[in-house]
């Protein structure tokens, strides 16, 4: 039997949900559990028919925004959340981060579910190759991931957490714009339902990590806090330049570039608010496409007594096309 010396640094603690370490982690745990969903439970059958009515450029844009989102979610679930979690001492906060990391992987998987419905395998392979070769997409992802990998103290932990909030509440939204834009017009509604569920998750993730970041910042001297927050704005602006370039490439061919850039600015301010910082762009809601803005509403769109998932989510166990005979009673 190995020797056991009762050294304080060697003691391993079990999480005790009856003795909470803060006043918000349990609330976020409960919310994440209530929101749990699985991509296969949402029917995409009708989307295939609509997909064929879109122009070639519209289909390209849709595919590329989802491919880009897949990369961001992959890094968030596999790198960002786990690395941040390692440097968080509170066990309840660790548990919440673990759950959220799993949902980031669910988000990444859900895009593949959409791809398998709308695209051929050869086209899907092309898209994932495009992800690896797109310099702008790779550059903005690298900025975030480098901050995750450079955590050594409270200051670098704060920057990593702030980068996570910028990812969740800011960078994702150039990709979310087009699915919201189309589903708001009654197109690709099944895929849009998945995006709505992802947005609802990301809104909770951004709030939670924003709170953690603010608590970390309190441990740091006032002068250093000012310098760190300047760095957050600097990171945000560096990412904004990349987002403009990325948006021009993806949305320029379908004439939505300027609308998406306004949407990006709007969500950059939301990210800053999650960190308790002053807004920068000050874009009013009236400047955002109302169809897309409506899609950001994470309240249940369809009241459904049989579902607690929100956003009109209904678990689909079987799906069959309606036939004329179904109406012969």
Phi and psi in degrees as GROMACS dihedral restraints (atoms count N, CA, C in turn):
[ dihedral_restraints ]
;  ai    aj    ak    al  type     phi  dphi    fc
    3     4     5     6     1   -65.9    20    10
    4     5     6     7     1   149.4    20    10
    6     7     8     9     1   -69.4    20    10
    7     8     9    10     1   142.1    20    10
    9    10    11    12     1  -124.2    20    10
   10    11    12    13     1   113.8    20    10
   12    13    14    15     1  -105.7    20    10
   13    14    15    16     1   126.8    20    10
   15    16    17    18     1   -77.8    20    10
   16    17    18    19     1    75.6    20    10
   18    19    20    21     1   -94.6    20    10
   19    20    21    22     1   131.8    20    10
   21    22    23    24     1   -53.9    20    10
   22    23    24    25     1   -37.6    20    10
   24    25    26    27     1   -73.7    20    10
   25    26    27    28     1   -16.4    20    10
   27    28    29    30     1   -95.9    20    10
   28    29    30    31     1   -10.8    20    10
   30    31    32    33     1   -71.2    20    10
   31    32    33    34     1   127.6    20    10
   33    34    35    36     1   -99.2    20    10
   34    35    36    37     1   132.0    20    10
   36    37    38    39     1  -104.4    20    10
   37    38    39    40     1   143.8    20    10
   39    40    41    42     1   -93.0    20    10
   40    41    42    43     1   142.8    20    10
   42    43    44    45     1   -71.6    20    10
   43    44    45    46     1   132.6    20    10
   45    46    47    48     1  -119.0    20    10
   46    47    48    49     1   103.9    20    10
   48    49    50    51     1   -75.5    20    10
   49    50    51    52     1    -4.3    20    10
   51    52    53    54     1   -91.4    20    10
   52    53    54    55     1    -8.4    20    10
   54    55    56    57     1  -129.8    20    10
   55    56    57    58     1    96.1    20    10
   57    58    59    60     1   -82.8    20    10
   58    59    60    61     1   142.5    20    10
   60    61    62    63     1   -88.2    20    10
   61    62    63    64     1   -12.9    20    10
   63    64    65    66     1  -151.6    20    10
   64    65    66    67     1   177.5    20    10
   66    67    68    69     1  -102.6    20    10
   67    68    69    70     1    15.4    20    10
   69    70    71    72     1  -136.3    20    10
   70    71    72    73     1   -20.5    20    10
   72    73    74    75     1   -63.1    20    10
   73    74    75    76     1   -39.8    20    10
   75    76    77    78     1   -63.2    20    10
   76    77    78    79     1   -39.6    20    10
   78    79    80    81     1   -61.9    20    10
   79    80    81    82     1   -43.3    20    10
   81    82    83    84     1   -70.6    20    10
   82    83    84    85     1   -34.6    20    10
   84    85    86    87     1   -59.6    20    10
   85    86    87    88     1   -50.6    20    10
   87    88    89    90     1   -59.8    20    10
   88    89    90    91     1   -41.6    20    10
   90    91    92    93     1   -65.3    20    10
   91    92    93    94     1   -42.6    20    10
   93    94    95    96     1   -62.0    20    10
   94    95    96    97     1   -40.9    20    10
   96    97    98    99     1   -65.5    20    10
   97    98    99   100     1   -42.9    20    10
   99   100   101   102     1   -61.7    20    10
  100   101   102   103     1   -31.0    20    10
  102   103   104   105     1   -88.2    20    10
  103   104   105   106     1    -2.1    20    10
  105   106   107   108     1   -56.1    20    10
  106   107   108   109     1   137.3    20    10
  108   109   110   111     1  -150.6    20    10
  109   110   111   112     1   162.5    20    10
  111   112   113   114     1  -128.0    20    10
  112   113   114   115     1   134.8    20    10
  114   115   116   117     1   -61.4    20    10
  115   116   117   118     1   -36.2    20    10
  117   118   119   120     1   -67.8    20    10
  118   119   120   121     1   -13.8    20    10
  120   121   122   123     1   -82.0    20    10
  121   122   123   124     1    -1.5    20    10
  123   124   125   126     1  -110.9    20    10
  124   125   126   127     1   122.8    20    10
  126   127   128   129     1   -74.6    20    10
  127   128   129   130     1   132.2    20    10
  129   130   131   132     1  -116.0    20    10
  130   131   132   133     1    12.3    20    10
  132   133   134   135     1   -57.2    20    10
  133   134   135   136     1   -45.9    20    10
  135   136   137   138     1   -69.1    20    10
  136   137   138   139     1   -24.4    20    10
  138   139   140   141     1   -63.6    20    10
  139   140   141   142     1   -32.4    20    10
  141   142   143   144     1   -60.6    20    10
  142   143   144   145     1   -39.5    20    10
  144   145   146   147     1   -65.6    20    10
  145   146   147   148     1   -43.5    20    10
  147   148   149   150     1   -67.7    20    10
  148   149   150   151     1   -37.5    20    10
  150   151   152   153     1   -53.3    20    10
  151   152   153   154     1   -40.0    20    10
  153   154   155   156     1   -70.9    20    10
  154   155   156   157     1   -14.8    20    10
  156   157   158   159     1   -89.9    20    10
  157   158   159   160     1   -11.1    20    10
  159   160   161   162     1   -77.7    20    10
  160   161   162   163     1   154.0    20    10
  162   163   164   165     1   -72.3    20    10
  163   164   165   166     1   166.4    20    10
  165   166   167   168     1   -60.1    20    10
  166   167   168   169     1   -42.1    20    10
  168   169   170   171     1   -67.8    20    10
  169   170   171   172     1   -38.0    20    10
  171   172   173   174     1   -63.8    20    10
  172   173   174   175     1   -41.8    20    10
  174   175   176   177     1   -65.1    20    10
  175   176   177   178     1   -40.5    20    10
  177   178   179   180     1   -60.6    20    10
  178   179   180   181     1   -46.0    20    10
  180   181   182   183     1   -61.4    20    10
  181   182   183   184     1   -45.5    20    10
  183   184   185   186     1   -61.2    20    10
  184   185   186   187     1   -45.7    20    10
  186   187   188   189     1   -62.8    20    10
  187   188   189   190     1   -42.9    20    10
  189   190   191   192     1   -71.2    20    10
  190   191   192   193     1   -37.2    20    10
  192   193   194   195     1   -65.6    20    10
  193   194   195   196     1   -36.7    20    10
  195   196   197   198     1   -70.2    20    10
  196   197   198   199     1   -37.4    20    10
  198   199   200   201     1   -63.8    20    10
  199   200   201   202     1   -42.3    20    10
  201   202   203   204     1   -63.9    20    10
  202   203   204   205     1   -41.2    20    10
  204   205   206   207     1   -62.1    20    10
  205   206   207   208     1   -36.0    20    10
  207   208   209   210     1   -60.2    20    10
  208   209   210   211     1   -42.6    20    10
  210   211   212   213     1   -62.9    20    10
  211   212   213   214     1   -46.7    20    10
  213   214   215   216     1   -62.2    20    10
  214   215   216   217     1   -43.1    20    10
  216   217   218   219     1   -67.9    20    10
  217   218   219   220     1   -36.9    20    10
  219   220   221   222     1   -60.2    20    10
  220   221   222   223     1   -46.0    20    10
  222   223   224   225     1   -70.6    20    10
  223   224   225   226     1   -35.9    20    10
  225   226   227   228     1   -66.8    20    10
  226   227   228   229     1   -42.5    20    10
  228   229   230   231     1   -76.6    20    10
  229   230   231   232     1   -34.0    20    10
  231   232   233   234     1   -96.0    20    10
  232   233   234   235     1   -23.8    20    10
  234   235   236   237     1  -120.3    20    10
  235   236   237   238     1   -57.4    20    10
  237   238   239   240     1   -60.7    20    10
  238   239   240   241     1   -60.5    20    10
  240   241   242   243     1   -59.4    20    10
  241   242   243   244     1   -47.6    20    10
  243   244   245   246     1   -61.6    20    10
  244   245   246   247     1   -40.1    20    10
  246   247   248   249     1   -70.3    20    10
  247   248   249   250     1   -40.6    20    10
  249   250   251   252     1   -62.9    20    10
  250   251   252   253     1   -43.3    20    10
  252   253   254   255     1   -58.3    20    10
  253   254   255   256     1   -36.7    20    10
  255   256   257   258     1   -61.5    20    10
  256   257   258   259     1   -25.2    20    10
  258   259   260   261     1  -106.1    20    10
  259   260   261   262     1     9.9    20    10
  261   262   263   264     1  -102.1    20    10
  262   263   264   265     1   124.6    20    10
  264   265   266   267     1   -80.5    20    10
  265   266   267   268     1   -34.1    20    10
  267   268   269   270     1   -67.8    20    10
  268   269   270   271     1   122.0    20    10
  270   271   272   273     1   -66.0    20    10
  271   272   273   274     1   -35.0    20    10
  273   274   275   276     1   -69.6    20    10
  274   275   276   277     1   -38.4    20    10
  276   277   278   279     1   -65.8    20    10
  277   278   279   280     1   -38.6    20    10
  279   280   281   282     1   -58.6    20    10
  280   281   282   283     1   -42.9    20    10
  282   283   284   285     1   -61.9    20    10
  283   284   285   286     1   -42.9    20    10
  285   286   287   288     1   -64.0    20    10
  286   287   288   289     1   -43.2    20    10
  288   289   290   291     1   -62.5    20    10
  289   290   291   292     1   -37.0    20    10
  291   292   293   294     1   -62.5    20    10
  292   293   294   295     1   -45.0    20    10
  294   295   296   297     1   -62.5    20    10
  295   296   297   298     1   -44.1    20    10
  297   298   299   300     1   -66.1    20    10
  298   299   300   301     1   -35.9    20    10
  300   301   302   303     1   -61.0    20    10
  301   302   303   304     1   -40.9    20    10
  303   304   305   306     1   -62.7    20    10
  304   305   306   307     1   -39.3    20    10
  306   307   308   309     1   -69.8    20    10
  307   308   309   310     1   -30.8    20    10
  309   310   311   312     1   -61.8    20    10
  310   311   312   313     1   -37.8    20    10
  312   313   314   315     1   -68.8    20    10
  313   314   315   316     1   -34.0    20    10
  315   316   317   318     1   -63.9    20    10
  316   317   318   319     1   -39.7    20    10
  318   319   320   321     1   -61.1    20    10
  319   320   321   322     1   -47.5    20    10
  321   322   323   324     1   -59.9    20    10
  322   323   324   325     1   -41.7    20    10
  324   325   326   327     1   -66.8    20    10
  325   326   327   328     1   -35.2    20    10
  327   328   329   330     1   -63.7    20    10
  328   329   330   331     1   -32.1    20    10
  330   331   332   333     1   -66.2    20    10
  331   332   333   334     1   -35.8    20    10
  333   334   335   336     1   -66.4    20    10
  334   335   336   337     1   -33.5    20    10
  336   337   338   339     1   -63.3    20    10
  337   338   339   340     1   -41.9    20    10
  339   340   341   342     1   -64.9    20    10
  340   341   342   343     1   -45.1    20    10
  342   343   344   345     1   -57.8    20    10
  343   344   345   346     1   -43.5    20    10
  345   346   347   348     1   -65.7    20    10
  346   347   348   349     1   -22.5    20    10
  348   349   350   351     1   -83.4    20    10
  349   350   351   352     1   -38.2    20    10
  351   352   353   354     1  -100.4    20    10
  352   353   354   355     1   -26.5    20    10
  354   355   356   357     1  -123.6    20    10
  355   356   357   358     1   162.3    20    10
  357   358   359   360     1   -81.6    20    10
  358   359   360   361     1   162.7    20    10
  360   361   362   363     1   -62.6    20    10
  361   362   363   364     1   -38.3    20    10
  363   364   365   366     1   -62.0    20    10
  364   365   366   367     1   -42.1    20    10
  366   367   368   369     1   -67.5    20    10
  367   368   369   370     1   -39.1    20    10
  369   370   371   372     1   -61.1    20    10
  370   371   372   373     1   -43.2    20    10
  372   373   374   375     1   -61.8    20    10
  373   374   375   376     1   -39.0    20    10
  375   376   377   378     1   -61.6    20    10
  376   377   378   379     1   -40.2    20    10
  378   379   380   381     1   -66.2    20    10
  379   380   381   382     1   -40.8    20    10
  381   382   383   384     1   -72.1    20    10
  382   383   384   385     1   -28.3    20    10
  384   385   386   387     1   -69.8    20    10
  385   386   387   388     1   -39.1    20    10
  387   388   389   390     1   -59.9    20    10
  388   389   390   391     1   -40.9    20    10
  390   391   392   393     1   -57.7    20    10
  391   392   393   394     1   -44.4    20    10
  393   394   395   396     1   -69.6    20    10
  394   395   396   397     1   -27.2    20    10
  396   397   398   399     1  -101.9    20    10
  397   398   399   400     1    -6.9    20    10
  399   400   401   402     1   -79.7    20    10
  400   401   402   403     1   111.1    20    10
  402   403   404   405     1   -64.4    20    10
  403   404   405   406     1   -39.2    20    10
  405   406   407   408     1   -68.4    20    10
  406   407   408   409     1   -45.9    20    10
  408   409   410   411     1   -61.6    20    10
  409   410   411   412     1   -44.1    20    10
  411   412   413   414     1   -65.4    20    10
  412   413   414   415     1   -37.5    20    10
  414   415   416   417     1   -66.1    20    10
  415   416   417   418     1   -45.4    20    10
  417   418   419   420     1   -70.4    20    10
  418   419   420   421     1   -33.2    20    10
  420   421   422   423     1   -66.4    20    10
  421   422   423   424     1   -39.9    20    10
  423   424   425   426     1   -62.7    20    10
  424   425   426   427     1   -39.2    20    10
  426   427   428   429     1   -57.4    20    10
  427   428   429   430     1   -47.2    20    10
  429   430   431   432     1   -67.3    20    10
  430   431   432   433     1   -49.4    20    10
  432   433   434   435     1   -64.8    20    10
  433   434   435   436     1   -37.7    20    10
  435   436   437   438     1   -60.2    20    10
  436   437   438   439     1   -38.4    20    10
  438   439   440   441     1   -67.6    20    10
  439   440   441   442     1   -33.9    20    10
  441   442   443   444     1   -64.1    20    10
  442   443   444   445     1   -40.9    20    10
  444   445   446   447     1   -82.0    20    10
  445   446   447   448     1    -6.7    20    10
  447   448   449   450     1  -106.5    20    10
  448   449   450   451     1    23.9    20    10
  450   451   452   453     1   -76.4    20    10
  451   452   453   454     1   118.9    20    10
  453   454   455   456     1  -131.2    20    10
  454   455   456   457     1   -19.7    20    10
  456   457   458   459     1  -155.8    20    10
  457   458   459   460     1  -174.5    20    10
  459   460   461   462     1   -63.0    20    10
  460   461   462   463     1   -36.0    20    10
  462   463   464   465     1   -65.4    20    10
  463   464   465   466     1   -46.9    20    10
  465   466   467   468     1   -71.7    20    10
  466   467   468   469     1   -28.0    20    10
  468   469   470   471     1   -66.1    20    10
  469   470   471   472     1   -42.3    20    10
  471   472   473   474     1   -60.7    20    10
  472   473   474   475     1   -44.4    20    10
  474   475   476   477     1   -63.8    20    10
  475   476   477   478     1   -39.0    20    10
  477   478   479   480     1   -64.2    20    10
  478   479   480   481     1   -43.4    20    10
  480   481   482   483     1   -65.2    20    10
  481   482   483   484     1   -41.6    20    10
  483   484   485   486     1   -62.9    20    10
  484   485   486   487     1   -39.0    20    10
  486   487   488   489     1   -63.6    20    10
  487   488   489   490     1   -38.0    20    10
  489   490   491   492     1   -63.1    20    10
  490   491   492   493     1   -42.4    20    10
  492   493   494   495     1   -64.5    20    10
  493   494   495   496     1   -41.0    20    10
  495   496   497   498     1   -61.7    20    10
  496   497   498   499     1   -37.1    20    10
  498   499   500   501     1   -66.7    20    10
  499   500   501   502     1   -51.3    20    10
  501   502   503   504     1   -69.0    20    10
  502   503   504   505     1   -37.2    20    10
  504   505   506   507     1  -108.8    20    10
  505   506   507   508     1     1.2    20    10
  507   508   509   510     1  -134.4    20    10
  508   509   510   511     1   -66.2    20    10
  510   511   512   513     1   -65.5    20    10
  511   512   513   514     1   -32.9    20    10
  513   514   515   516     1   -61.3    20    10
  514   515   516   517     1   -26.5    20    10
  516   517   518   519     1   -77.8    20    10
  517   518   519   520     1   -18.5    20    10
  519   520   521   522     1   -66.2    20    10
  520   521   522   523     1   -29.7    20    10
  522   523   524   525     1   -80.7    20    10
  523   524   525   526     1   -34.8    20    10
  525   526   527   528     1   -70.9    20    10
  526   527   528   529     1   -25.3    20    10
  528   529   530   531     1   -53.8    20    10
  529   530   531   532     1   -52.2    20    10
  531   532   533   534     1   -69.4    20    10
  532   533   534   535     1   -43.5    20    10
  534   535   536   537     1   -59.1    20    10
  535   536   537   538     1   -38.2    20    10
  537   538   539   540     1   -66.9    20    10
  538   539   540   541     1   -39.7    20    10
  540   541   542   543     1   -62.7    20    10
  541   542   543   544     1   -42.8    20    10
  543   544   545   546     1   -76.6    20    10
  544   545   546   547     1   -46.1    20    10
  546   547   548   549     1   -64.9    20    10
  547   548   549   550     1   -30.1    20    10
  549   550   551   552     1   -66.7    20    10
  550   551   552   553     1   -16.4    20    10
  552   553   554   555     1  -103.5    20    10
  553   554   555   556     1    12.2    20    10
  555   556   557   558     1    81.8    20    10
  556   557   558   559     1    19.2    20    10
  558   559   560   561     1  -113.2    20    10
  559   560   561   562     1   136.2    20    10
  561   562   563   564     1    53.1    20    10
  562   563   564   565     1    51.2    20    10
  564   565   566   567     1   -67.5    20    10
  565   566   567   568     1   -38.1    20    10
  567   568   569   570     1   -61.9    20    10
  568   569   570   571     1   -47.5    20    10
  570   571   572   573     1   -62.9    20    10
  571   572   573   574     1   -38.3    20    10
  573   574   575   576     1   -63.3    20    10
  574   575   576   577     1   -33.7    20    10
  576   577   578   579     1   -63.8    20    10
  577   578   579   580     1   -40.7    20    10
  579   580   581   582     1   -62.3    20    10
  580   581   582   583     1   -44.1    20    10
  582   583   584   585     1   -61.7    20    10
  583   584   585   586     1   -41.0    20    10
  585   586   587   588     1   -59.7    20    10
  586   587   588   589     1   -41.4    20    10
  588   589   590   591     1   -66.9    20    10
  589   590   591   592     1   -38.7    20    10
  591   592   593   594     1   -64.7    20    10
  592   593   594   595     1   -44.7    20    10
  594   595   596   597     1   -59.5    20    10
  595   596   597   598     1   -41.6    20    10
  597   598   599   600     1   -61.6    20    10
  598   599   600   601     1   -41.8    20    10
  600   601   602   603     1   -62.7    20    10
  601   602   603   604     1   -47.7    20    10
  603   604   605   606     1   -63.4    20    10
  604   605   606   607     1   -33.2    20    10
  606   607   608   609     1   -64.6    20    10
  607   608   609   610     1   -37.4    20    10
  609   610   611   612     1   -71.4    20    10
  610   611   612   613     1   -41.6    20    10
  612   613   614   615     1   -60.9    20    10
  613   614   615   616     1   -45.1    20    10
  615   616   617   618     1   -63.2    20    10
  616   617   618   619     1   -40.1    20    10
  618   619   620   621     1   -64.5    20    10
  619   620   621   622     1   -45.5    20    10
  621   622   623   624     1   -65.4    20    10
  622   623   624   625     1   -50.4    20    10
  624   625   626   627     1   -69.0    20    10
  625   626   627   628     1   -30.1    20    10
  627   628   629   630     1   -61.5    20    10
  628   629   630   631     1   -40.8    20    10
  630   631   632   633     1   -65.6    20    10
  631   632   633   634     1   -43.3    20    10
  633   634   635   636     1   -59.9    20    10
  634   635   636   637     1   -42.4    20    10
  636   637   638   639     1   -62.3    20    10
  637   638   639   640     1   -43.5    20    10
  639   640   641   642     1   -63.6    20    10
  640   641   642   643     1   -35.4    20    10
  642   643   644   645     1   -68.8    20    10
  643   644   645   646     1   -37.2    20    10
  645   646   647   648     1   -65.5    20    10
  646   647   648   649     1   -40.8    20    10
  648   649   650   651     1   -61.3    20    10
  649   650   651   652     1   -32.3    20    10
  651   652   653   654     1   -63.5    20    10
  652   653   654   655     1   -22.4    20    10
  654   655   656   657     1   -79.7    20    10
  655   656   657   658     1    -9.3    20    10
  657   658   659   660     1  -104.8    20    10
  658   659   660   661     1   148.2    20    10
  660   661   662   663     1   -60.7    20    10
  661   662   663   664     1   154.6    20    10
  663   664   665   666     1   -58.6    20    10
  664   665   666   667     1   -43.1    20    10
  666   667   668   669     1   -63.2    20    10
  667   668   669   670     1   -42.0    20    10
  669   670   671   672     1   -69.9    20    10
  670   671   672   673     1   -31.6    20    10
  672   673   674   675     1   -60.3    20    10
  673   674   675   676     1   -43.6    20    10
  675   676   677   678     1   -61.5    20    10
  676   677   678   679     1   -42.8    20    10
  678   679   680   681     1   -66.1    20    10
  679   680   681   682     1   -40.3    20    10
  681   682   683   684     1   -65.1    20    10
  682   683   684   685     1   -41.3    20    10
  684   685   686   687     1   -69.2    20    10
  685   686   687   688     1   -33.0    20    10
  687   688   689   690     1   -60.8    20    10
  688   689   690   691     1   -39.3    20    10
  690   691   692   693     1   -65.5    20    10
  691   692   693   694     1   -37.2    20    10
  693   694   695   696     1   -61.2    20    10
  694   695   696   697     1   -45.1    20    10
  696   697   698   699     1   -63.5    20    10
  697   698   699   700     1   -37.4    20    10
  699   700   701   702     1   -64.3    20    10
  700   701   702   703     1   -43.2    20    10
  702   703   704   705     1   -62.8    20    10
  703   704   705   706     1   -44.5    20    10
  705   706   707   708     1   -59.4    20    10
  706   707   708   709     1   -42.5    20    10
  708   709   710   711     1   -71.8    20    10
  709   710   711   712     1   -35.9    20    10
  711   712   713   714     1   -63.0    20    10
  712   713   714   715     1   -42.2    20    10
  714   715   716   717     1   -66.1    20    10
  715   716   717   718     1   -34.5    20    10
  717   718   719   720     1   -63.0    20    10
  718   719   720   721     1   -40.7    20    10
  720   721   722   723     1   -61.6    20    10
  721   722   723   724     1   -39.9    20    10
  723   724   725   726     1   -69.3    20    10
  724   725   726   727     1   -38.4    20    10
  726   727   728   729     1   -63.4    20    10
  727   728   729   730     1   -38.2    20    10
  729   730   731   732     1   -62.6    20    10
  730   731   732   733     1   -43.8    20    10
  732   733   734   735     1   -64.9    20    10
  733   734   735   736     1   -43.1    20    10
  735   736   737   738     1   -63.9    20    10
  736   737   738   739     1   -42.1    20    10
  738   739   740   741     1   -65.6    20    10
  739   740   741   742     1   -41.5    20    10
  741   742   743   744     1   -60.1    20    10
  742   743   744   745     1   -41.8    20    10
  744   745   746   747     1   -66.1    20    10
  745   746   747   748     1   -44.3    20    10
  747   748   749   750     1   -82.9    20    10
  748   749   750   751     1   -41.8    20    10
  750   751   752   753     1  -102.3    20    10
  751   752   753   754     1   -15.1    20    10
  753   754   755   756     1   -54.9    20    10
  754   755   756   757     1   -45.6    20    10
  756   757   758   759     1   -63.0    20    10
  757   758   759   760     1   -19.2    20    10
  759   760   761   762     1  -114.0    20    10
  760   761   762   763     1    11.5    20    10
  762   763   764   765     1    74.4    20    10
  763   764   765   766     1    24.3    20    10
  765   766   767   768     1  -113.3    20    10
  766   767   768   769     1     8.1    20    10
  768   769   770   771     1   -53.9    20    10
  769   770   771   772     1   -50.9    20    10
  771   772   773   774     1   -66.2    20    10
  772   773   774   775     1   -38.5    20    10
  774   775   776   777     1   -64.5    20    10
  775   776   777   778     1   -39.4    20    10
  777   778   779   780     1   -68.6    20    10
  778   779   780   781     1   -39.1    20    10
  780   781   782   783     1   -62.5    20    10
  781   782   783   784     1   -40.1    20    10
  783   784   785   786     1   -62.1    20    10
  784   785   786   787     1   -40.4    20    10
  786   787   788   789     1   -64.7    20    10
  787   788   789   790     1   -39.4    20    10
  789   790   791   792     1   -63.3    20    10
  790   791   792   793     1   -45.4    20    10
  792   793   794   795     1   -60.5    20    10
  793   794   795   796     1   -42.9    20    10
  795   796   797   798     1   -58.0    20    10
  796   797   798   799     1   -43.8    20    10
  798   799   800   801     1   -80.0    20    10
  799   800   801   802     1   -24.2    20    10
  801   802   803   804     1   -61.4    20    10
  802   803   804   805     1   -41.8    20    10
  804   805   806   807     1   -65.1    20    10
  805   806   807   808     1   -37.1    20    10
  807   808   809   810     1   -61.6    20    10
  808   809   810   811     1   -40.7    20    10
  810   811   812   813     1   -63.0    20    10
  811   812   813   814     1   -44.1    20    10
  813   814   815   816     1   -62.7    20    10
  814   815   816   817     1   -37.8    20    10
  816   817   818   819     1   -64.7    20    10
  817   818   819   820     1   -37.5    20    10
  819   820   821   822     1   -62.2    20    10
  820   821   822   823     1   -25.0    20    10
  822   823   824   825     1   -93.2    20    10
  823   824   825   826     1     2.8    20    10
  825   826   827   828     1    74.8    20    10
  826   827   828   829     1    22.0    20    10
  828   829   830   831     1  -104.8    20    10
  829   830   831   832     1   161.7    20    10
  831   832   833   834     1   -70.4    20    10
  832   833   834   835     1   146.1    20    10
  834   835   836   837     1   -68.1    20    10
  835   836   837   838     1   161.0    20    10
  837   838   839   840     1  -115.9    20    10
  838   839   840   841     1   -48.4    20    10
  840   841   842   843     1   -87.6    20    10
  841   842   843   844     1   -31.1    20    10
  843   844   845   846     1    55.0    20    10
  844   845   846   847     1    50.4    20    10
  846   847   848   849     1   -82.7    20    10
  847   848   849   850     1   125.5    20    10
  849   850   851   852     1   -78.9    20    10
  850   851   852   853     1   149.7    20    10
  852   853   854   855     1   -57.2    20    10
  853   854   855   856     1   -30.2    20    10
  855   856   857   858     1   -64.8    20    10
  856   857   858   859     1   -18.0    20    10
  858   859   860   861     1   -86.4    20    10
  859   860   861   862     1    -9.3    20    10
  861   862   863   864     1   -94.2    20    10
  862   863   864   865     1   139.6    20    10
  864   865   866   867     1   -50.8    20    10
  865   866   867   868     1   121.6    20    10
  867   868   869   870     1   -61.8    20    10
  868   869   870   871     1   -30.1    20    10
  870   871   872   873     1   -63.5    20    10
  871   872   873   874     1   -45.0    20    10
  873   874   875   876     1   -71.3    20    10
  874   875   876   877     1   -41.3    20    10
  876   877   878   879     1   -61.1    20    10
  877   878   879   880     1   -39.6    20    10
  879   880   881   882     1   -62.5    20    10
  880   881   882   883     1   -33.9    20    10
  882   883   884   885     1   -69.1    20    10
  883   884   885   886     1   -18.1    20    10
  885   886   887   888     1   -78.8    20    10
  886   887   888   889     1   -12.8    20    10
  888   889   890   891     1   -66.9    20    10
  889   890   891   892     1   114.0    20    10
  891   892   893   894     1   -90.4    20    10
  892   893   894   895     1     8.1    20    10
  894   895   896   897     1   -77.1    20    10
  895   896   897   898     1   158.4    20    10
  897   898   899   900     1   -61.8    20    10
  898   899   900   901     1   126.1    20    10
  900   901   902   903     1   -83.2    20    10
  901   902   903   904     1   -31.3    20    10
  903   904   905   906     1  -123.6    20    10
  904   905   906   907     1   117.3    20    10
  906   907   908   909     1   -68.5    20    10
  907   908   909   910     1   126.2    20    10
  909   910   911   912     1  -141.5    20    10
  910   911   912   913     1   109.5    20    10
  912   913   914   915     1   -69.8    20    10
  913   914   915   916     1   -13.2    20    10
  915   916   917   918     1   -98.9    20    10
  916   917   918   919     1     5.1    20    10
  918   919   920   921     1  -137.1    20    10
  919   920   921   922     1   138.9    20    10
  921   922   923   924     1  -113.6    20    10
  922   923   924   925     1    14.3    20    10
  924   925   926   927     1   -81.3    20    10
  925   926   927   928     1   -24.3    20    10
  927   928   929   930     1    85.0    20    10
  928   929   930   931     1   170.5    20    10
  930   931   932   933     1    54.2    20    10
  931   932   933   934     1    28.4    20    10
  933   934   935   936     1    71.5    20    10
  934   935   936   937     1    15.7    20    10
  936   937   938   939     1   -64.6    20    10
  937   938   939   940     1   127.3    20    10
  939   940   941   942     1  -130.2    20    10
  940   941   942   943     1   127.5    20    10
  942   943   944   945     1   -68.9    20    10
  943   944   945   946     1   120.7    20    10
  945   946   947   948     1  -100.1    20    10
  946   947   948   949     1   114.7    20    10
  948   949   950   951     1   -92.0    20    10
  949   950   951   952     1   -38.0    20    10
  951   952   953   954     1  -138.9    20    10
  952   953   954   955     1   147.8    20    10
  954   955   956   957     1  -136.3    20    10
  955   956   957   958     1   126.6    20    10
  957   958   959   960     1  -133.7    20    10
  958   959   960   961     1   144.1    20    10
  960   961   962   963     1   -66.3    20    10
  961   962   963   964     1   140.8    20    10
  963   964   965   966     1   -71.6    20    10
  964   965   966   967     1   142.5    20    10
  966   967   968   969     1  -122.3    20    10
  967   968   969   970     1   161.7    20    10
  969   970   971   972     1   -56.9    20    10
  970   971   972   973     1   -36.1    20    10
  972   973   974   975     1   -63.9    20    10
  973   974   975   976     1   -21.7    20    10
  975   976   977   978     1   -66.0    20    10
  976   977   978   979     1   -20.0    20    10
  978   979   980   981     1  -100.7    20    10
  979   980   981   982     1     7.0    20    10
  981   982   983   984     1   -94.6    20    10
  982   983   984   985     1    92.6    20    10
